[in-house]
């Protein structure tokens, strides 16, 4: 079918029959296909040893679609200088739930030199302190049944156990999710789970397995039916695995001395010794502002990012939050101009070609709020900096939950039931309503929840959001 595509559509210039599986990726959602797979597609033109085996932990919808298309899918960038490209980097795709034996084989294969993950924050099963939550239902299961894991962490431990038993060197294991110090967090989680059943394996992992820190960045809207229909008209064929993203993309990786990291550098990734600085800037500026914009934009009745940021009051509020409450807490990062980065983020939000739904950004907000905003809040309170805009954003999330509870929306969140109960109990009293949410230690660290300055700012911010819901500006 590739030969029948329009001439302007770029396609793999390498022989896909010569590809060798060198990467296992867990979580082949839209972001992976739009981001890491595109980098790997570039690499494969010069080195065929890095093809991807894509594994979904549970749902088989995406992997079934990819298998039906021989792993091929279309990537379209949106905005100025846009382009359309077929990505050929995925050579196999399946669900771990459907094929546990194949999953272990892929994870343990000597040819697999890199394992990457995009499983969102909640997929790491971490507690409020950033450590593996041994009481998480999936982790409880994986401790009892390490041979039949459910969690991504469990699968990694099982795969590494197989390699140790076979005398196969461990792969590089790389988180590509928005977690501060994601490599360290992933390493600690894997070692902690391994230690529950095999201290020797845990020690082997600690001594021999590399978990580089990374930072990934590219706004990737959901591939909704309107996008897929328009792309079908462009291509002349249907591609249900197609994805879209903005033109801008970045992959920053800790420059460890190993072959997989060097290969990704050749593919265009930035290799640096200060991933944490880049990642923290992205997490707090882009991701933090993205979530704040989503919660407040939804309160104003907007549906998409570009619409919300175009609101004069809301756009100014987000810019002030970044400039007054986020940037002052960031340490200098080599190669990063914070003011220019912030302006670039706001320009990316305003891109009208990106149809990014606020409701999509609001998914799993109970997991995003602590890492995207509350860390900045805690730092600011300790340093005596303001938290007015940050607290208002947190209050907007609370009101988002209240509206979902009252109006019967689907709330895509691992704490759905707990949140909906709290939302239904809210009365519209700022102090009382915010106090209900502050009791949730899964979201708010106790020290922060008890801080009187934060509680006061949160209550005032909650009152501001009540005004927004009535069409007023604070």
C-alpha positions as CSV (number, residue, x, y, z in Angstrom):
1,X,0.0,0.0,0.0
2,X,2.9,2.4,0.6
3,X,3.5,2.8,-3.2
4,X,-0.1,4.0,-3.6
5,X,0.2,6.9,-1.2
6,X,0.4,10.5,-2.5
7,X,3.9,11.6,-3.4
8,X,4.2,14.2,-0.6
9,X,3.9,11.5,2.1
10,X,7.3,10.5,3.3
11,X,7.8,6.8,3.9
12,X,10.6,4.5,5.2
13,X,13.6,4.4,2.8
14,X,15.0,1.3,4.5
15,X,14.3,-2.3,3.9
16,X,11.9,-3.3,6.6
17,X,12.5,-7.0,6.0
18,X,16.1,-6.5,7.3
19,X,15.0,-4.9,10.6
20,X,16.1,-6.5,13.8
21,X,14.2,-6.1,17.2
22,X,16.4,-4.1,19.5
23,X,13.9,-2.2,21.6
24,X,10.9,-3.3,23.6
25,X,8.5,-0.5,24.3
26,X,5.8,-0.8,27.0
27,X,2.8,1.4,26.4
28,X,2.5,2.1,22.6
29,X,0.0,4.9,22.9
30,X,-0.2,8.0,20.8
31,X,2.7,9.8,22.4
32,X,5.1,6.9,21.9
33,X,4.1,6.6,18.3
34,X,4.3,10.3,17.7
35,X,7.6,10.8,19.6
36,X,10.0,7.9,20.3
37,X,8.9,5.8,17.3
38,X,9.7,8.8,15.0
39,X,13.2,9.1,16.4
40,X,13.8,5.4,16.0
41,X,12.4,5.5,12.5
42,X,15.1,8.1,11.7
43,X,17.8,5.8,13.3
44,X,16.7,2.8,11.3
45,X,17.8,4.4,8.0
46,X,21.4,4.0,9.2
47,X,21.2,1.1,11.7
48,X,18.5,-1.7,11.3
49,X,19.2,-3.2,14.8
50,X,16.8,-1.0,16.7
51,X,13.3,-2.0,15.5
52,X,10.6,-1.8,18.2
53,X,8.5,-4.6,19.7
54,X,5.5,-2.7,21.1
55,X,3.7,-4.2,24.1
56,X,0.5,-3.0,25.7
57,X,-0.1,-4.1,29.2
58,X,-3.8,-4.7,29.0
59,X,-5.8,-3.3,26.1
60,X,-5.2,-4.9,22.8
61,X,-7.0,-2.3,20.6
62,X,-3.8,-0.4,19.6
63,X,-1.6,-3.4,19.1
64,X,-4.3,-5.2,17.1
65,X,-4.6,-2.2,14.8
66,X,-0.8,-2.0,14.4
67,X,-0.5,-5.7,13.7
68,X,-3.2,-5.5,11.0
69,X,-1.1,-2.7,9.4
70,X,2.2,-4.6,9.7
71,X,3.3,-2.1,12.3
72,X,3.0,0.9,9.9
73,X,1.2,4.1,10.9
74,X,1.1,7.7,9.8
75,X,2.4,10.6,11.7
76,X,1.2,14.1,10.8
77,X,2.5,17.3,12.3
78,X,0.2,20.3,12.8
79,X,1.1,23.9,12.3
80,X,3.5,25.9,10.2
81,X,5.9,23.6,8.1
82,X,3.7,20.6,8.7
83,X,4.4,17.2,7.0
84,X,3.0,13.7,6.8
85,X,5.2,10.7,7.2
86,X,4.7,6.9,7.5
87,X,6.6,5.4,10.4
88,X,8.0,1.9,10.0
89,X,9.9,1.4,13.3
90,X,7.4,-1.0,14.9
91,X,8.0,-4.6,13.7
92,X,5.8,-6.4,16.2
93,X,2.9,-5.4,18.6
94,X,0.9,-7.4,21.1
95,X,-0.8,-7.3,24.5
96,X,1.0,-8.7,27.5
97,X,-2.3,-9.9,28.8
98,X,-2.9,-11.9,25.6
99,X,0.7,-13.1,25.2
100,X,2.5,-13.3,28.5
101,X,5.0,-15.8,27.1
102,X,5.8,-13.6,24.2
103,X,6.2,-10.6,26.5
104,X,8.8,-12.4,28.7
105,X,10.6,-13.7,25.6
106,X,10.9,-10.2,24.2
107,X,12.0,-8.7,27.5
108,X,14.6,-11.5,28.0
109,X,15.9,-11.7,24.4
110,X,19.6,-10.9,24.1
111,X,18.9,-8.7,21.1
112,X,16.7,-6.4,23.3
113,X,19.2,-3.8,24.4
114,X,16.7,-1.1,25.3
115,X,13.4,-1.2,27.1
116,X,11.4,2.1,27.0
117,X,8.1,3.0,28.8
118,X,5.3,5.5,28.3
119,X,2.8,4.4,30.8
120,X,1.8,7.8,32.4
121,X,2.5,8.7,36.0
122,X,-0.1,6.2,37.4
123,X,1.5,3.3,35.7
124,X,4.5,3.3,38.0
125,X,2.4,2.5,41.1
126,X,4.2,5.0,43.3
127,X,3.0,6.4,46.6
128,X,2.9,10.0,47.7
129,X,6.6,9.9,48.5
130,X,7.5,8.7,45.0
131,X,8.3,5.1,46.2
132,X,6.7,1.9,44.9
133,X,3.4,1.5,46.7
134,X,3.5,-2.0,48.1
135,X,-0.2,-1.8,48.9
136,X,-1.2,-1.0,45.3
137,X,-3.4,-3.9,44.0
138,X,-1.3,-4.6,41.0
139,X,1.9,-4.7,43.1
140,X,0.3,-6.9,45.8
141,X,-0.6,-9.3,42.9
142,X,2.9,-9.1,41.5
143,X,4.5,-9.9,44.8
144,X,2.3,-12.9,45.2
145,X,2.6,-14.0,41.5
146,X,6.0,-12.7,40.1
147,X,5.7,-15.2,37.3
148,X,2.4,-13.6,36.0
149,X,2.7,-9.9,36.6
150,X,0.2,-7.2,35.9
151,X,2.1,-3.9,36.4
152,X,4.9,-2.6,34.2
153,X,7.2,-2.8,37.2
154,X,6.3,-6.4,37.6
155,X,7.0,-7.2,34.0
156,X,10.4,-5.5,34.2
157,X,11.4,-7.5,37.2
158,X,10.2,-10.7,35.5
159,X,12.1,-9.9,32.4
160,X,15.3,-9.0,34.3
161,X,15.0,-12.2,36.3
162,X,14.9,-14.2,33.1
163,X,18.0,-12.5,31.8
164,X,19.9,-13.0,35.1
165,X,19.0,-16.7,35.1
166,X,20.1,-17.1,31.5
167,X,23.3,-15.1,32.0
168,X,22.1,-12.4,29.5
169,X,23.3,-8.9,30.1
170,X,20.6,-6.5,31.2
171,X,19.2,-3.9,28.8
172,X,19.1,-0.2,29.4
173,X,15.7,0.6,30.9
174,X,14.3,4.0,30.1
175,X,11.3,5.8,31.4
176,X,9.9,8.4,28.9
177,X,7.2,9.7,31.3
178,X,6.7,13.0,33.1
179,X,8.2,12.0,36.4
180,X,10.9,14.1,38.1
181,X,14.1,12.0,38.1
182,X,12.2,9.4,36.2
183,X,15.2,7.1,35.8
184,X,15.9,7.0,39.5
185,X,12.3,6.6,40.4
186,X,12.0,3.7,38.0
187,X,15.2,2.1,39.2
188,X,14.1,2.3,42.8
189,X,10.7,0.9,42.0
190,X,12.1,-2.1,40.1
191,X,14.7,-2.9,42.8
192,X,12.1,-2.6,45.6
193,X,9.8,-5.0,43.9
194,X,12.6,-7.4,43.1
195,X,13.7,-7.3,46.7
196,X,10.3,-8.7,47.9
197,X,11.0,-12.1,46.4
198,X,14.7,-12.3,45.4
199,X,17.3,-10.1,47.1
200,X,20.0,-11.6,44.8
201,X,18.1,-10.3,41.8
202,X,17.6,-6.9,43.4
203,X,21.3,-6.6,43.9
204,X,22.1,-7.8,40.4
205,X,19.8,-5.1,39.0
206,X,21.3,-2.4,41.2
207,X,24.8,-3.3,40.1
208,X,24.3,-3.9,36.3
209,X,21.2,-2.2,35.0
210,X,21.2,1.4,33.7
211,X,18.1,3.6,34.1
212,X,18.9,6.9,32.4
213,X,16.9,10.0,33.3
214,X,15.0,11.4,30.3
215,X,12.8,14.3,29.3
216,X,10.4,14.1,26.4
217,X,8.4,16.9,25.0
218,X,5.9,17.3,22.1
219,X,2.2,18.2,22.4
220,X,0.3,15.3,21.1
221,X,-3.5,15.6,20.8
222,X,-5.8,12.6,20.6
223,X,-6.4,11.2,17.2
224,X,-10.1,11.9,17.1
225,X,-12.5,10.8,14.3
226,X,-12.3,14.2,12.6
227,X,-8.5,13.9,12.3
228,X,-8.7,10.3,11.1
229,X,-11.3,11.2,8.5
230,X,-9.3,14.2,7.2
231,X,-6.2,12.1,7.0
232,X,-8.1,9.4,5.1
233,X,-9.0,12.0,2.5
234,X,-5.4,13.0,2.3
235,X,-3.9,9.5,2.0
236,X,-6.7,7.8,0.1
237,X,-6.7,5.0,2.7
238,X,-7.8,4.6,6.3
239,X,-5.2,4.5,9.1
240,X,-6.7,3.9,12.5
241,X,-3.3,3.9,14.1
242,X,-2.4,7.4,12.8
243,X,-1.2,10.1,15.3
244,X,-0.6,13.8,15.1
245,X,1.6,16.2,17.1
246,X,3.0,19.7,16.9
247,X,6.2,20.1,14.8
248,X,8.3,20.8,17.9
249,X,9.7,17.6,19.5
250,X,12.5,17.0,22.0
251,X,14.1,14.0,23.7
252,X,16.7,14.8,26.3
253,X,18.6,11.8,27.7
254,X,21.2,11.4,30.5
255,X,24.5,10.8,28.7
256,X,25.5,7.4,30.1
257,X,28.2,5.5,28.4
258,X,26.2,2.8,26.7
259,X,25.3,1.8,23.1
260,X,21.5,2.5,23.3
261,X,22.0,6.1,24.5
262,X,24.7,6.8,21.9
263,X,22.3,5.4,19.2
264,X,19.5,7.7,20.3
265,X,21.9,10.6,20.1
266,X,22.5,9.8,16.5
267,X,18.7,9.8,16.0
268,X,18.5,13.4,17.2
269,X,18.1,13.1,21.0
270,X,19.9,15.6,23.2
271,X,22.5,13.9,25.4
272,X,23.3,15.8,28.6
273,X,24.5,15.5,32.2
274,X,21.7,17.8,33.4
275,X,18.5,16.0,32.4
276,X,16.9,16.9,35.7
277,X,17.1,20.6,35.0
278,X,15.6,20.2,31.5
279,X,12.9,17.8,32.8
280,X,12.0,20.0,35.8
281,X,11.6,23.1,33.6
282,X,9.4,21.1,31.2
283,X,7.4,19.5,34.0
284,X,6.7,22.7,35.9
285,X,6.4,25.2,33.0
286,X,4.8,23.2,30.1
287,X,3.1,20.4,32.0
288,X,2.1,22.5,35.0
289,X,0.7,25.3,32.8
290,X,-1.0,22.7,30.6
291,X,-2.9,21.2,33.5
292,X,-3.8,24.6,35.0
293,X,-5.0,25.8,31.6
294,X,-7.2,22.7,31.3
295,X,-8.9,23.0,34.7
296,X,-9.5,26.7,34.4
297,X,-10.4,26.6,30.7
298,X,-13.0,23.9,31.4
299,X,-14.5,26.1,34.2
300,X,-14.9,28.9,31.6
301,X,-16.6,26.5,29.1
302,X,-13.7,26.1,26.7
303,X,-13.0,22.8,25.0
304,X,-9.5,23.2,23.5
305,X,-6.2,24.5,24.5
306,X,-5.9,27.1,21.7
307,X,-9.3,28.5,22.6
308,X,-8.5,28.7,26.3
309,X,-5.2,30.4,26.0
310,X,-6.7,33.0,23.6
311,X,-9.0,34.2,26.5
312,X,-7.4,37.5,27.5
313,X,-7.8,37.0,31.2
314,X,-6.9,33.3,31.3
315,X,-4.0,33.7,28.9
316,X,-2.6,36.5,31.1
317,X,-3.2,34.4,34.3
318,X,-1.2,31.5,32.9
319,X,1.6,33.8,31.8
320,X,1.7,35.3,35.2
321,X,1.7,31.9,36.9
322,X,4.7,30.9,34.8
323,X,6.6,34.2,35.2
324,X,5.9,35.0,38.8
325,X,5.5,31.6,40.5
326,X,7.3,28.9,38.4
327,X,10.4,30.4,36.7
328,X,11.8,32.0,39.9
329,X,12.1,28.6,41.5
330,X,14.0,27.0,38.6
331,X,17.8,26.7,38.9
332,X,19.9,27.7,35.9
333,X,20.0,24.9,33.2
334,X,22.8,24.8,30.7
335,X,21.5,25.5,27.2
336,X,18.1,26.6,28.4
337,X,16.9,30.3,28.4
338,X,13.9,30.1,30.8
339,X,12.2,33.2,29.6
340,X,12.5,32.1,25.9
341,X,11.3,28.6,26.9
342,X,8.3,30.1,28.6
343,X,7.4,32.2,25.7
344,X,7.8,29.2,23.4
345,X,5.4,27.2,25.5
346,X,2.7,29.9,25.4
347,X,3.2,30.1,21.6
348,X,2.8,26.3,21.3
349,X,-0.4,26.4,23.3
350,X,-1.8,29.1,20.9
351,X,-1.1,26.9,17.8
352,X,-4.6,26.8,16.2
353,X,-3.7,23.7,14.2
354,X,-3.4,21.7,17.4
355,X,-6.9,20.5,18.4
356,X,-5.9,19.5,21.9
357,X,-8.9,18.8,24.1
358,X,-8.8,20.2,27.7
359,X,-10.7,17.2,28.8
360,X,-7.9,14.9,27.6
361,X,-5.3,16.9,29.5
362,X,-7.5,16.6,32.6
363,X,-7.3,12.8,32.6
364,X,-5.6,11.3,35.7
365,X,-5.4,14.7,37.3
366,X,-5.0,13.3,40.8
367,X,-1.7,11.8,39.6
368,X,-0.6,14.9,37.7
369,X,-1.4,17.6,40.2
370,X,1.3,16.5,42.8
371,X,4.1,16.3,40.3
372,X,3.2,19.1,38.0
373,X,2.2,21.8,40.5
374,X,2.4,20.9,44.2
375,X,6.2,20.5,44.1
376,X,6.4,24.2,43.0
377,X,3.9,25.2,45.6
378,X,5.9,23.6,48.4
379,X,9.2,25.2,47.1
380,X,7.5,28.6,46.9
381,X,6.1,28.4,50.4
382,X,9.5,27.4,51.8
383,X,11.2,30.3,50.0
384,X,8.5,32.9,50.7
385,X,7.4,33.2,47.1
386,X,3.7,33.6,46.1
387,X,1.4,30.7,45.3
388,X,-1.7,32.7,44.2
389,X,-2.0,31.3,40.7
390,X,-0.8,27.9,41.6
391,X,-3.4,27.6,44.4
392,X,-6.1,28.8,42.0
393,X,-5.1,26.1,39.5
394,X,-5.3,23.4,42.2
395,X,-8.8,24.8,43.2
396,X,-9.8,24.6,39.6
397,X,-9.1,20.9,39.6
398,X,-11.3,20.5,42.7
399,X,-14.1,22.3,41.0
400,X,-13.6,20.1,37.9
401,X,-14.2,17.1,40.2
402,X,-17.2,18.7,41.8
403,X,-18.8,19.4,38.4
404,X,-18.1,15.9,37.2
405,X,-19.8,14.5,40.4
406,X,-22.8,16.7,40.1
407,X,-23.3,16.4,36.3
408,X,-22.5,12.7,35.9
409,X,-19.4,13.1,33.7
410,X,-17.0,10.2,33.3
411,X,-14.0,11.0,35.4
412,X,-10.9,9.3,34.0
413,X,-8.8,9.0,37.1
414,X,-7.5,6.1,39.3
415,X,-9.0,7.8,42.3
416,X,-12.4,8.2,40.5
417,X,-14.6,6.8,43.3
418,X,-12.9,8.7,46.1
419,X,-13.0,11.9,44.1
420,X,-16.6,11.6,43.1
421,X,-17.7,11.0,46.7
422,X,-15.8,14.1,47.8
423,X,-17.3,16.1,44.9
424,X,-20.8,15.1,45.8
425,X,-20.3,16.2,49.4
426,X,-19.1,19.7,48.5
427,X,-21.5,22.6,49.2
428,X,-19.8,25.5,47.5
429,X,-18.2,26.8,50.7
430,X,-14.5,27.4,49.7
431,X,-13.0,26.6,53.1
432,X,-15.1,23.5,53.6
433,X,-14.8,22.1,50.1
434,X,-11.1,22.5,49.9
435,X,-10.7,20.9,53.3
436,X,-12.4,17.8,52.0
437,X,-9.9,17.4,49.1
438,X,-6.9,18.3,51.3
439,X,-7.7,15.1,53.4
440,X,-6.6,13.0,50.4
441,X,-3.0,12.1,51.2
442,X,-2.7,10.3,47.9
443,X,-2.8,13.8,46.3
444,X,-1.7,16.3,49.0
445,X,1.3,15.6,51.2
446,X,0.2,16.1,54.8
447,X,2.7,18.9,55.5
448,X,1.4,20.9,52.6
449,X,-2.2,20.2,53.4
450,X,-1.7,21.6,56.9
451,X,0.1,24.7,55.7
452,X,-2.1,27.7,56.7
453,X,-0.8,29.9,53.9
454,X,-1.6,27.2,51.3
455,X,-5.0,26.5,52.8
456,X,-5.8,30.2,52.7
457,X,-4.6,30.7,49.1
458,X,-6.5,27.6,48.0
459,X,-9.7,28.8,49.6
460,X,-9.4,32.2,47.8
461,X,-8.6,30.4,44.6
462,X,-11.6,28.2,45.0
463,X,-13.8,31.4,45.3
464,X,-12.2,32.7,42.1
465,X,-13.2,29.5,40.2
466,X,-16.7,29.8,41.5
467,X,-16.8,33.2,39.8
468,X,-15.4,31.8,36.6
469,X,-18.2,29.2,36.5
470,X,-20.7,32.0,36.6
471,X,-18.9,33.8,33.7
472,X,-17.1,36.3,35.8
473,X,-13.4,37.1,36.0
474,X,-11.8,37.4,39.5
